[in-house]
Amino acid sequence: MDDYSALGAATGGAVATAVVSGPGGVTKALRRGETLEGWRLVAVDRSKLTFERNGLRRVIVVGAPAAGLAQAAQPKPEPTAPGLE
């Protein structure tokens, strides 16, 4: 995922679409739920895209260059029961 950058995102109603640029400048449009190199697009908003694979998450900031600006993979937070925080 480090070789990809987010060019833009559009949301409306139940549909969310992102446009990413990958190695060699190849662009691809993805809808929420689709995968890219095994990473599922789980959230789209105007400023960032969130991908998930095997419990790890990656966030790509829209407009940021690909090299080094994607957040490192992080474990998915465990849900907590009310009153146990």
PDB file of N, CA, C and O in Angstrom, chain B, residues numbered from 101:
ATOM      1  N   MET B 101       0.807  -1.192   0.000  1.00  0.00           N
ATOM      2  CA  MET B 101       0.000   0.000   0.000  1.00  0.00           C
ATOM      3  C   MET B 101       0.853   1.260   0.000  1.00  0.00           C
ATOM      4  O   MET B 101       0.360   2.336  -0.340  1.00  0.00           O
ATOM      5  N   ASP B 102       2.126   1.148   0.375  1.00  0.00           N
ATOM      6  CA  ASP B 102       2.969   2.341   0.422  1.00  0.00           C
ATOM      7  C   ASP B 102       3.183   2.966  -0.949  1.00  0.00           C
ATOM      8  O   ASP B 102       3.567   4.131  -1.043  1.00  0.00           O
ATOM      9  N   ASP B 103       2.938   2.202  -2.018  1.00  0.00           N
ATOM     10  CA  ASP B 103       3.133   2.722  -3.369  1.00  0.00           C
ATOM     11  C   ASP B 103       1.888   3.403  -3.916  1.00  0.00           C
ATOM     12  O   ASP B 103       1.877   3.824  -5.072  1.00  0.00           O
ATOM     13  N   TYR B 104       0.841   3.520  -3.109  1.00  0.00           N
ATOM     14  CA  TYR B 104      -0.423   4.110  -3.564  1.00  0.00           C
ATOM     15  C   TYR B 104      -0.669   5.459  -2.906  1.00  0.00           C
ATOM     16  O   TYR B 104      -0.301   5.686  -1.753  1.00  0.00           O
ATOM     17  N   SER B 105      -1.299   6.345  -3.663  1.00  0.00           N
ATOM     18  CA  SER B 105      -1.737   7.619  -3.106  1.00  0.00           C
ATOM     19  C   SER B 105      -3.210   7.802  -3.449  1.00  0.00           C
ATOM     20  O   SER B 105      -3.699   7.273  -4.447  1.00  0.00           O
ATOM     21  N   ALA B 106      -3.901   8.548  -2.616  1.00  0.00           N
ATOM     22  CA  ALA B 106      -5.324   8.815  -2.820  1.00  0.00           C
ATOM     23  C   ALA B 106      -5.466  10.132  -3.581  1.00  0.00           C
ATOM     24  O   ALA B 106      -5.050  11.189  -3.104  1.00  0.00           O
ATOM     25  N   LEU B 107      -6.058  10.050  -4.763  1.00  0.00           N
ATOM     26  CA  LEU B 107      -6.247  11.242  -5.588  1.00  0.00           C
ATOM     27  C   LEU B 107      -7.530  11.976  -5.240  1.00  0.00           C
ATOM     28  O   LEU B 107      -7.608  13.195  -5.397  1.00  0.00           O
ATOM     29  N   GLY B 108      -8.543  11.249  -4.768  1.00  0.00           N
ATOM     30  CA  GLY B 108      -9.806  11.887  -4.437  1.00  0.00           C
ATOM     31  C   GLY B 108     -10.799  10.899  -3.879  1.00  0.00           C
ATOM     32  O   GLY B 108     -10.604   9.685  -3.942  1.00  0.00           O
ATOM     33  N   ALA B 109     -11.881  11.449  -3.324  1.00  0.00           N
ATOM     34  CA  ALA B 109     -12.934  10.625  -2.756  1.00  0.00           C
ATOM     35  C   ALA B 109     -14.258  11.343  -2.919  1.00  0.00           C
ATOM     36  O   ALA B 109     -14.327  12.570  -2.843  1.00  0.00           O
ATOM     37  N   ALA B 110     -15.314  10.565  -3.144  1.00  0.00           N
ATOM     38  CA  ALA B 110     -16.661  11.122  -3.266  1.00  0.00           C
ATOM     39  C   ALA B 110     -17.612  10.248  -2.472  1.00  0.00           C
ATOM     40  O   ALA B 110     -17.570   9.022  -2.568  1.00  0.00           O
ATOM     41  N   THR B 111     -18.465  10.881  -1.691  1.00  0.00           N
ATOM     42  CA  THR B 111     -19.453  10.140  -0.921  1.00  0.00           C
ATOM     43  C   THR B 111     -20.819  10.750  -1.164  1.00  0.00           C
ATOM     44  O   THR B 111     -20.949  11.956  -1.372  1.00  0.00           O
ATOM     45  N   GLY B 112     -21.827   9.907  -1.135  1.00  0.00           N
ATOM     46  CA  GLY B 112     -23.191  10.370  -1.305  1.00  0.00           C
ATOM     47  C   GLY B 112     -24.149   9.237  -1.025  1.00  0.00           C
ATOM     48  O   GLY B 112     -24.127   8.212  -1.706  1.00  0.00           O
ATOM     49  N   GLY B 113     -24.985   9.418  -0.031  1.00  0.00           N
ATOM     50  CA  GLY B 113     -25.907   8.352   0.320  1.00  0.00           C
ATOM     51  C   GLY B 113     -25.154   7.118   0.748  1.00  0.00           C
ATOM     52  O   GLY B 113     -24.252   7.200   1.582  1.00  0.00           O
ATOM     53  N   ALA B 114     -25.505   5.981   0.195  1.00  0.00           N
ATOM     54  CA  ALA B 114     -24.869   4.711   0.564  1.00  0.00           C
ATOM     55  C   ALA B 114     -23.636   4.412  -0.279  1.00  0.00           C
ATOM     56  O   ALA B 114     -22.973   3.399  -0.054  1.00  0.00           O
ATOM     57  N   VAL B 115     -23.314   5.274  -1.246  1.00  0.00           N
ATOM     58  CA  VAL B 115     -22.197   5.009  -2.157  1.00  0.00           C
ATOM     59  C   VAL B 115     -21.004   5.892  -1.799  1.00  0.00           C
ATOM     60  O   VAL B 115     -21.148   7.099  -1.603  1.00  0.00           O
ATOM     61  N   ALA B 116     -19.821   5.274  -1.715  1.00  0.00           N
ATOM     62  CA  ALA B 116     -18.577   5.995  -1.489  1.00  0.00           C
ATOM     63  C   ALA B 116     -17.552   5.457  -2.470  1.00  0.00           C
ATOM     64  O   ALA B 116     -17.355   4.246  -2.560  1.00  0.00           O
ATOM     65  N   THR B 117     -16.899   6.343  -3.203  1.00  0.00           N
ATOM     66  CA  THR B 117     -15.931   5.943  -4.215  1.00  0.00           C
ATOM     67  C   THR B 117     -14.625   6.698  -3.988  1.00  0.00           C
ATOM     68  O   THR B 117     -14.628   7.880  -3.643  1.00  0.00           O
ATOM     69  N   ALA B 118     -13.515   5.998  -4.185  1.00  0.00           N
ATOM     70  CA  ALA B 118     -12.197   6.598  -4.061  1.00  0.00           C
ATOM     71  C   ALA B 118     -11.426   6.372  -5.351  1.00  0.00           C
ATOM     72  O   ALA B 118     -11.635   5.380  -6.048  1.00  0.00           O
ATOM     73  N   VAL B 119     -10.527   7.308  -5.661  1.00  0.00           N
ATOM     74  CA  VAL B 119      -9.635   7.155  -6.809  1.00  0.00           C
ATOM     75  C   VAL B 119      -8.217   7.154  -6.261  1.00  0.00           C
ATOM     76  O   VAL B 119      -7.792   8.093  -5.588  1.00  0.00           O
ATOM     77  N   VAL B 120      -7.486   6.074  -6.563  1.00  0.00           N
ATOM     78  CA  VAL B 120      -6.111   5.939  -6.097  1.00  0.00           C
ATOM     79  C   VAL B 120      -5.169   5.832  -7.289  1.00  0.00           C
ATOM     80  O   VAL B 120      -5.556   5.404  -8.376  1.00  0.00           O
ATOM     81  N   SER B 121      -3.929   6.230  -7.056  1.00  0.00           N
ATOM     82  CA  SER B 121      -2.874   6.111  -8.056  1.00  0.00           C
ATOM     83  C   SER B 121      -1.833   5.148  -7.504  1.00  0.00           C
ATOM     84  O   SER B 121      -1.396   5.274  -6.360  1.00  0.00           O
ATOM     85  N   GLY B 122      -1.444   4.187  -8.331  1.00  0.00           N
ATOM     86  CA  GLY B 122      -0.498   3.170  -7.888  1.00  0.00           C
ATOM     87  C   GLY B 122       0.808   3.227  -8.637  1.00  0.00           C
ATOM     88  O   GLY B 122       1.113   4.216  -9.304  1.00  0.00           O
ATOM     89  N   PRO B 123       1.584   2.158  -8.526  1.00  0.00           N
ATOM     90  CA  PRO B 123       2.871   2.090  -9.209  1.00  0.00           C
ATOM     91  C   PRO B 123       2.726   2.381 -10.701  1.00  0.00           C
ATOM     92  O   PRO B 123       1.818   1.872 -11.358  1.00  0.00           O
ATOM     93  N   GLY B 124       3.622   3.196 -11.221  1.00  0.00           N
ATOM     94  CA  GLY B 124       3.591   3.546 -12.636  1.00  0.00           C
ATOM     95  C   GLY B 124       2.521   4.568 -12.981  1.00  0.00           C
ATOM     96  O   GLY B 124       2.278   4.836 -14.158  1.00  0.00           O
ATOM     97  N   GLY B 125       1.875   5.146 -11.962  1.00  0.00           N
ATOM     98  CA  GLY B 125       0.856   6.150 -12.210  1.00  0.00           C
ATOM     99  C   GLY B 125      -0.489   5.597 -12.640  1.00  0.00           C
ATOM    100  O   GLY B 125      -1.360   6.354 -13.067  1.00  0.00           O
ATOM    101  N   VAL B 126      -0.674   4.278 -12.532  1.00  0.00           N
ATOM    102  CA  VAL B 126      -1.942   3.654 -12.903  1.00  0.00           C
ATOM    103  C   VAL B 126      -3.007   4.069 -11.898  1.00  0.00           C
ATOM    104  O   VAL B 126      -2.798   3.947 -10.691  1.00  0.00           O
ATOM    105  N   THR B 127      -4.150   4.560 -12.382  1.00  0.00           N
ATOM    106  CA  THR B 127      -5.227   4.958 -11.489  1.00  0.00           C
ATOM    107  C   THR B 127      -6.325   3.908 -11.467  1.00  0.00           C
ATOM    108  O   THR B 127      -6.550   3.189 -12.440  1.00  0.00           O
ATOM    109  N   LYS B 128      -7.004   3.843 -10.322  1.00  0.00           N
ATOM    110  CA  LYS B 128      -8.085   2.884 -10.159  1.00  0.00           C
ATOM    111  C   LYS B 128      -9.152   3.509  -9.275  1.00  0.00           C
ATOM    112  O   LYS B 128      -8.844   4.168  -8.282  1.00  0.00           O
ATOM    113  N   ALA B 129     -10.419   3.294  -9.649  1.00  0.00           N
ATOM    114  CA  ALA B 129     -11.546   3.719  -8.825  1.00  0.00           C
ATOM    115  C   ALA B 129     -12.017   2.530  -8.003  1.00  0.00           C
ATOM    116  O   ALA B 129     -12.149   1.421  -8.519  1.00  0.00           O
ATOM    117  N   LEU B 130     -12.266   2.765  -6.731  1.00  0.00           N
ATOM    118  CA  LEU B 130     -12.715   1.710  -5.812  1.00  0.00           C
ATOM    119  C   LEU B 130     -13.947   2.181  -5.066  1.00  0.00           C
ATOM    120  O   LEU B 130     -14.051   3.348  -4.690  1.00  0.00           O
ATOM    121  N   ARG B 131     -14.874   1.267  -4.858  1.00  0.00           N
ATOM    122  CA  ARG B 131     -16.016   1.547  -3.986  1.00  0.00           C
ATOM    123  C   ARG B 131     -15.757   0.913  -2.633  1.00  0.00           C
ATOM    124  O   ARG B 131     -14.986  -0.039  -2.518  1.00  0.00           O
ATOM    125  N   ARG B 132     -16.406   1.448  -1.614  1.00  0.00           N
ATOM    126  CA  ARG B 132     -16.279   0.865  -0.277  1.00  0.00           C
ATOM    127  C   ARG B 132     -16.620  -0.626  -0.356  1.00  0.00           C
ATOM    128  O   ARG B 132     -17.636  -1.009  -0.936  1.00  0.00           O
ATOM    129  N   GLY B 133     -15.755  -1.464   0.235  1.00  0.00           N
ATOM    130  CA  GLY B 133     -15.935  -2.913   0.208  1.00  0.00           C
ATOM    131  C   GLY B 133     -15.065  -3.615  -0.816  1.00  0.00           C
ATOM    132  O   GLY B 133     -14.840  -4.819  -0.697  1.00  0.00           O
ATOM    133  N   GLU B 134     -14.567  -2.904  -1.820  1.00  0.00           N
ATOM    134  CA  GLU B 134     -13.695  -3.522  -2.826  1.00  0.00           C
ATOM    135  C   GLU B 134     -12.269  -3.626  -2.279  1.00  0.00           C
ATOM    136  O   GLU B 134     -11.911  -2.963  -1.305  1.00  0.00           O
ATOM    137  N   THR B 135     -11.457  -4.482  -2.933  1.00  0.00           N
ATOM    138  CA  THR B 135     -10.101  -4.707  -2.448  1.00  0.00           C
ATOM    139  C   THR B 135      -9.052  -4.225  -3.441  1.00  0.00           C
ATOM    140  O   THR B 135      -9.288  -4.131  -4.646  1.00  0.00           O
ATOM    141  N   LEU B 136      -7.892  -3.927  -2.885  1.00  0.00           N
ATOM    142  CA  LEU B 136      -6.722  -3.506  -3.646  1.00  0.00           C
ATOM    143  C   LEU B 136      -5.520  -4.212  -3.018  1.00  0.00           C
ATOM    144  O   LEU B 136      -5.163  -3.930  -1.874  1.00  0.00           O
ATOM    145  N   GLU B 137      -4.897  -5.124  -3.759  1.00  0.00           N
ATOM    146  CA  GLU B 137      -3.758  -5.909  -3.269  1.00  0.00           C
ATOM    147  C   GLU B 137      -4.071  -6.567  -1.927  1.00  0.00           C
ATOM    148  O   GLU B 137      -3.223  -6.604  -1.036  1.00  0.00           O
ATOM    149  N   GLY B 138      -5.287  -7.084  -1.787  1.00  0.00           N
ATOM    150  CA  GLY B 138      -5.679  -7.779  -0.570  1.00  0.00           C
ATOM    151  C   GLY B 138      -6.188  -6.882   0.548  1.00  0.00           C
ATOM    152  O   GLY B 138      -6.638  -7.383   1.578  1.00  0.00           O
ATOM    153  N   TRP B 139      -6.127  -5.565   0.366  1.00  0.00           N
ATOM    154  CA  TRP B 139      -6.613  -4.611   1.363  1.00  0.00           C
ATOM    155  C   TRP B 139      -8.029  -4.182   0.984  1.00  0.00           C
ATOM    156  O   TRP B 139      -8.251  -3.709  -0.131  1.00  0.00           O
ATOM    157  N   ARG B 140      -8.994  -4.341   1.902  1.00  0.00           N
ATOM    158  CA  ARG B 140     -10.386  -3.959   1.655  1.00  0.00           C
ATOM    159  C   ARG B 140     -10.596  -2.499   2.061  1.00  0.00           C
ATOM    160  O   ARG B 140     -10.207  -2.085   3.153  1.00  0.00           O
ATOM    161  N   LEU B 141     -11.214  -1.732   1.170  1.00  0.00           N
ATOM    162  CA  LEU B 141     -11.551  -0.341   1.464  1.00  0.00           C
ATOM    163  C   LEU B 141     -12.756  -0.340   2.403  1.00  0.00           C
ATOM    164  O   LEU B 141     -13.860  -0.710   2.004  1.00  0.00           O
ATOM    165  N   VAL B 142     -12.538   0.078   3.655  1.00  0.00           N
ATOM    166  CA  VAL B 142     -13.598  -0.005   4.664  1.00  0.00           C
ATOM    167  C   VAL B 142     -14.219   1.340   4.994  1.00  0.00           C
ATOM    168  O   VAL B 142     -15.326   1.387   5.530  1.00  0.00           O
ATOM    169  N   ALA B 143     -13.533   2.439   4.687  1.00  0.00           N
ATOM    170  CA  ALA B 143     -14.095   3.762   4.980  1.00  0.00           C
ATOM    171  C   ALA B 143     -13.553   4.783   3.986  1.00  0.00           C
ATOM    172  O   ALA B 143     -12.378   4.766   3.618  1.00  0.00           O
ATOM    173  N   VAL B 144     -14.449   5.670   3.565  1.00  0.00           N
ATOM    174  CA  VAL B 144     -14.085   6.735   2.629  1.00  0.00           C
ATOM    175  C   VAL B 144     -14.646   8.038   3.173  1.00  0.00           C
ATOM    176  O   VAL B 144     -15.836   8.126   3.474  1.00  0.00           O
ATOM    177  N   ASP B 145     -13.797   9.049   3.301  1.00  0.00           N
ATOM    178  CA  ASP B 145     -14.314  10.393   3.536  1.00  0.00           C
ATOM    179  C   ASP B 145     -13.497  11.364   2.705  1.00  0.00           C
ATOM    180  O   ASP B 145     -12.560  10.956   2.018  1.00  0.00           O
ATOM    181  N   ARG B 146     -13.837  12.636   2.757  1.00  0.00           N
ATOM    182  CA  ARG B 146     -13.203  13.617   1.861  1.00  0.00           C
ATOM    183  C   ARG B 146     -11.701  13.714   2.046  1.00  0.00           C
ATOM    184  O   ARG B 146     -10.988  14.054   1.102  1.00  0.00           O
ATOM    185  N   SER B 147     -11.202  13.421   3.246  1.00  0.00           N
ATOM    186  CA  SER B 147      -9.786  13.641   3.515  1.00  0.00           C
ATOM    187  C   SER B 147      -8.939  12.380   3.631  1.00  0.00           C
ATOM    188  O   SER B 147      -7.711  12.458   3.622  1.00  0.00           O
ATOM    189  N   LYS B 148      -9.593  11.202   3.741  1.00  0.00           N
ATOM    190  CA  LYS B 148      -8.783   9.990   3.906  1.00  0.00           C
ATOM    191  C   LYS B 148      -9.546   8.741   3.493  1.00  0.00           C
ATOM    192  O   LYS B 148     -10.776   8.714   3.456  1.00  0.00           O
ATOM    193  N   LEU B 149      -8.762   7.697   3.180  1.00  0.00           N
ATOM    194  CA  LEU B 149      -9.288   6.375   2.847  1.00  0.00           C
ATOM    195  C   LEU B 149      -8.736   5.402   3.882  1.00  0.00           C
ATOM    196  O   LEU B 149      -7.561   5.476   4.244  1.00  0.00           O
ATOM    197  N   THR B 150      -9.584   4.489   4.359  1.00  0.00           N
ATOM    198  CA  THR B 150      -9.135   3.501   5.333  1.00  0.00           C
ATOM    199  C   THR B 150      -9.288   2.107   4.739  1.00  0.00           C
ATOM    200  O   THR B 150     -10.368   1.712   4.300  1.00  0.00           O
ATOM    201  N   PHE B 151      -8.174   1.371   4.736  1.00  0.00           N
ATOM    202  CA  PHE B 151      -8.130   0.006   4.227  1.00  0.00           C
ATOM    203  C   PHE B 151      -7.861  -0.937   5.391  1.00  0.00           C
ATOM    204  O   PHE B 151      -7.232  -0.553   6.376  1.00  0.00           O
ATOM    205  N   GLU B 152      -8.343  -2.181   5.274  1.00  0.00           N
ATOM    206  CA  GLU B 152      -8.139  -3.179   6.323  1.00  0.00           C
ATOM    207  C   GLU B 152      -7.792  -4.526   5.705  1.00  0.00           C
ATOM    208  O   GLU B 152      -8.323  -4.913   4.664  1.00  0.00           O
ATOM    209  N   ARG B 153      -6.874  -5.238   6.384  1.00  0.00           N
ATOM    210  CA  ARG B 153      -6.504  -6.601   5.982  1.00  0.00           C
ATOM    211  C   ARG B 153      -6.002  -7.344   7.215  1.00  0.00           C
ATOM    212  O   ARG B 153      -5.099  -6.869   7.905  1.00  0.00           O
ATOM    213  N   ASN B 154      -6.586  -8.508   7.492  1.00  0.00           N
ATOM    214  CA  ASN B 154      -6.147  -9.365   8.600  1.00  0.00           C
ATOM    215  C   ASN B 154      -6.072  -8.606   9.930  1.00  0.00           C
ATOM    216  O   ASN B 154      -5.137  -8.804  10.706  1.00  0.00           O
ATOM    217  N   GLY B 155      -7.049  -7.744  10.192  1.00  0.00           N
ATOM    218  CA  GLY B 155      -7.088  -7.008  11.452  1.00  0.00           C
ATOM    219  C   GLY B 155      -6.195  -5.791  11.511  1.00  0.00           C
ATOM    220  O   GLY B 155      -6.158  -5.108  12.534  1.00  0.00           O
ATOM    221  N   LEU B 156      -5.468  -5.498  10.434  1.00  0.00           N
ATOM    222  CA  LEU B 156      -4.616  -4.313  10.377  1.00  0.00           C
ATOM    223  C   LEU B 156      -5.310  -3.245   9.547  1.00  0.00           C
ATOM    224  O   LEU B 156      -6.054  -3.557   8.618  1.00  0.00           O
ATOM    225  N   ARG B 157      -5.065  -1.995   9.882  1.00  0.00           N
ATOM    226  CA  ARG B 157      -5.653  -0.881   9.128  1.00  0.00           C
ATOM    227  C   ARG B 157      -4.559   0.022   8.580  1.00  0.00           C
ATOM    228  O   ARG B 157      -3.515   0.219   9.201  1.00  0.00           O
ATOM    229  N   ARG B 158      -4.830   0.564   7.394  1.00  0.00           N
ATOM    230  CA  ARG B 158      -3.971   1.566   6.763  1.00  0.00           C
ATOM    231  C   ARG B 158      -4.837   2.744   6.388  1.00  0.00           C
ATOM    232  O   ARG B 158      -5.928   2.568   5.845  1.00  0.00           O
ATOM    233  N   VAL B 159      -4.369   3.932   6.666  1.00  0.00           N
ATOM    234  CA  VAL B 159      -5.073   5.151   6.284  1.00  0.00           C
ATOM    235  C   VAL B 159      -4.212   5.878   5.266  1.00  0.00           C
ATOM    236  O   VAL B 159      -3.022   6.098   5.488  1.00  0.00           O
ATOM    237  N   ILE B 160      -4.826   6.253   4.141  1.00  0.00           N
ATOM    238  CA  ILE B 160      -4.135   7.034   3.117  1.00  0.00           C
ATOM    239  C   ILE B 160      -4.821   8.394   3.058  1.00  0.00           C
ATOM    240  O   ILE B 160      -6.030   8.477   2.844  1.00  0.00           O
ATOM    241  N   VAL B 161      -4.055   9.447   3.247  1.00  0.00           N
ATOM    242  CA  VAL B 161      -4.581  10.805   3.235  1.00  0.00           C
ATOM    243  C   VAL B 161      -4.745  11.261   1.790  1.00  0.00           C
ATOM    244  O   VAL B 161      -3.823  11.134   0.984  1.00  0.00           O
ATOM    245  N   VAL B 162      -5.922  11.791   1.468  1.00  0.00           N
ATOM    246  CA  VAL B 162      -6.193  12.282   0.112  1.00  0.00           C
ATOM    247  C   VAL B 162      -5.260  13.455  -0.184  1.00  0.00           C
ATOM    248  O   VAL B 162      -5.168  14.405   0.594  1.00  0.00           O
ATOM    249  N   GLY B 163      -4.578  13.372  -1.308  1.00  0.00           N
ATOM    250  CA  GLY B 163      -3.681  14.435  -1.751  1.00  0.00           C
ATOM    251  C   GLY B 163      -2.243  14.292  -1.296  1.00  0.00           C
ATOM    252  O   GLY B 163      -1.373  15.014  -1.782  1.00  0.00           O
ATOM    253  N   ALA B 164      -1.968  13.376  -0.373  1.00  0.00           N
ATOM    254  CA  ALA B 164      -0.603  13.188   0.112  1.00  0.00           C
ATOM    255  C   ALA B 164       0.172  12.299  -0.859  1.00  0.00           C
ATOM    256  O   ALA B 164      -0.401  11.374  -1.434  1.00  0.00           O
ATOM    257  N   PRO B 165       1.464  12.564  -1.051  1.00  0.00           N
ATOM    258  CA  PRO B 165       2.269  11.685  -1.899  1.00  0.00           C
ATOM    259  C   PRO B 165       2.331  10.277  -1.306  1.00  0.00           C
ATOM    260  O   PRO B 165       2.167  10.106  -0.098  1.00  0.00           O
ATOM    261  N   ALA B 166       2.563   9.284  -2.135  1.00  0.00           N
ATOM    262  CA  ALA B 166       2.577   7.894  -1.688  1.00  0.00           C
ATOM    263  C   ALA B 166       3.727   7.598  -0.734  1.00  0.00           C
ATOM    264  O   ALA B 166       3.518   6.918   0.270  1.00  0.00           O
ATOM    265  N   ALA B 167       4.892   8.069  -1.003  1.00  0.00           N
ATOM    266  CA  ALA B 167       6.090   7.685  -0.248  1.00  0.00           C
ATOM    267  C   ALA B 167       6.071   8.188   1.187  1.00  0.00           C
ATOM    268  O   ALA B 167       6.166   9.388   1.446  1.00  0.00           O
ATOM    269  N   GLY B 168       5.946   7.244   2.114  1.00  0.00           N
ATOM    270  CA  GLY B 168       6.148   7.546   3.516  1.00  0.00           C
ATOM    271  C   GLY B 168       5.038   8.261   4.257  1.00  0.00           C
ATOM    272  O   GLY B 168       5.159   8.451   5.467  1.00  0.00           O
ATOM    273  N   LEU B 169       3.966   8.667   3.603  1.00  0.00           N
ATOM    274  CA  LEU B 169       2.939   9.414   4.318  1.00  0.00           C
ATOM    275  C   LEU B 169       1.718   8.596   4.684  1.00  0.00           C
ATOM    276  O   LEU B 169       0.834   9.087   5.386  1.00  0.00           O
ATOM    277  N   ALA B 170       1.652   7.356   4.221  1.00  0.00           N
ATOM    278  CA  ALA B 170       0.558   6.489   4.673  1.00  0.00           C
ATOM    279  C   ALA B 170       0.867   6.066   6.103  1.00  0.00           C
ATOM    280  O   ALA B 170       2.017   5.772   6.428  1.00  0.00           O
ATOM    281  N   GLN B 171      -0.132   6.035   6.944  1.00  0.00           N
ATOM    282  CA  GLN B 171       0.095   5.632   8.333  1.00  0.00           C
ATOM    283  C   GLN B 171       0.468   4.159   8.389  1.00  0.00           C
ATOM    284  O   GLN B 171       0.003   3.349   7.586  1.00  0.00           O
ATOM    285  N   ALA B 172       1.312   3.833   9.348  1.00  0.00           N
ATOM    286  CA  ALA B 172       1.735   2.441   9.519  1.00  0.00           C
ATOM    287  C   ALA B 172       0.540   1.574   9.888  1.00  0.00           C
ATOM    288  O   ALA B 172      -0.426   2.040  10.492  1.00  0.00           O
ATOM    289  N   ALA B 173       0.627   0.318   9.513  1.00  0.00           N
ATOM    290  CA  ALA B 173      -0.446  -0.627   9.851  1.00  0.00           C
ATOM    291  C   ALA B 173      -0.586  -0.708  11.364  1.00  0.00           C
ATOM    292  O   ALA B 173       0.399  -0.815  12.095  1.00  0.00           O
ATOM    293  N   GLN B 174      -1.831  -0.654  11.811  1.00  0.00           N
ATOM    294  CA  GLN B 174      -2.113  -0.687  13.238  1.00  0.00           C
ATOM    295  C   GLN B 174      -3.161  -1.751  13.515  1.00  0.00           C
ATOM    296  O   GLN B 174      -4.037  -1.995  12.686  1.00  0.00           O
ATOM    297  N   PRO B 175      -3.074  -2.388  14.688  1.00  0.00           N
ATOM    298  CA  PRO B 175      -4.124  -3.348  15.028  1.00  0.00           C
ATOM    299  C   PRO B 175      -5.471  -2.652  15.146  1.00  0.00           C
ATOM    300  O   PRO B 175      -5.552  -1.505  15.585  1.00  0.00           O
ATOM    301  N   LYS B 176      -6.510  -3.343  14.756  1.00  0.00           N
ATOM    302  CA  LYS B 176      -7.868  -2.828  14.877  1.00  0.00           C
ATOM    303  C   LYS B 176      -8.210  -2.751  16.363  1.00  0.00           C
ATOM    304  O   LYS B 176      -7.998  -3.725  17.085  1.00  0.00           O
ATOM    305  N   PRO B 177      -8.737  -1.613  16.842  1.00  0.00           N
ATOM    306  CA  PRO B 177      -9.026  -1.503  18.267  1.00  0.00           C
ATOM    307  C   PRO B 177     -10.096  -2.501  18.704  1.00  0.00           C
ATOM    308  O   PRO B 177     -11.052  -2.766  17.976  1.00  0.00           O
ATOM    309  N   GLU B 178      -9.917  -3.043  19.900  1.00  0.00           N
ATOM    310  CA  GLU B 178     -10.877  -3.978  20.475  1.00  0.00           C
ATOM    311  C   GLU B 178     -12.059  -3.195  21.025  1.00  0.00           C
ATOM    312  O   GLU B 178     -11.866  -2.160  21.661  1.00  0.00           O
ATOM    313  N   PRO B 179     -13.266  -3.665  20.794  1.00  0.00           N
ATOM    314  CA  PRO B 179     -14.423  -2.976  21.367  1.00  0.00           C
ATOM    315  C   PRO B 179     -14.427  -3.147  22.883  1.00  0.00           C
ATOM    316  O   PRO B 179     -13.981  -4.170  23.401  1.00  0.00           O
ATOM    317  N   THR B 180     -14.934  -2.139  23.589  1.00  0.00           N
ATOM    318  CA  THR B 180     -15.022  -2.216  25.033  1.00  0.00           C
ATOM    319  C   THR B 180     -16.476  -2.168  25.447  1.00  0.00           C
ATOM    320  O   THR B 180     -17.301  -1.514  24.809  1.00  0.00           O
ATOM    321  N   ALA B 181     -16.772  -2.864  26.514  1.00  0.00           N
ATOM    322  CA  ALA B 181     -18.137  -2.871  27.032  1.00  0.00           C
ATOM    323  C   ALA B 181     -18.378  -1.570  27.801  1.00  0.00           C
ATOM    324  O   ALA B 181     -17.447  -1.036  28.404  1.00  0.00           O
ATOM    325  N   PRO B 182     -19.602  -1.054  27.789  1.00  0.00           N
ATOM    326  CA  PRO B 182     -19.890   0.175  28.551  1.00  0.00           C
ATOM    327  C   PRO B 182     -19.518  -0.005  30.003  1.00  0.00           C
ATOM    328  O   PRO B 182     -19.779  -1.047  30.604  1.00  0.00           O
ATOM    329  N   GLY B 183     -18.900   1.028  30.560  1.00  0.00           N
ATOM    330  CA  GLY B 183     -18.512   1.006  31.964  1.00  0.00           C
ATOM    331  C   GLY B 183     -17.162   0.376  32.230  1.00  0.00           C
ATOM    332  O   GLY B 183     -16.696   0.400  33.369  1.00  0.00           O
ATOM    333  N   LEU B 184     -16.506  -0.197  31.201  1.00  0.00           N
ATOM    334  CA  LEU B 184     -15.196  -0.829  31.392  1.00  0.00           C
ATOM    335  C   LEU B 184     -14.065  -0.011  30.798  1.00  0.00           C
ATOM    336  O   LEU B 184     -12.959  -0.522  30.625  1.00  0.00           O
ATOM    337  N   GLU B 185     -14.317   1.219  30.489  1.00  0.00           N
ATOM    338  CA  GLU B 185     -13.296   2.056  29.839  1.00  0.00           C
ATOM    339  C   GLU B 185     -12.304   2.581  30.827  1.00  0.00           C
ATOM    340  O   GLU B 185     -11.380   3.301  30.450  1.00  0.00           O
TER     341      GLU B 185
END
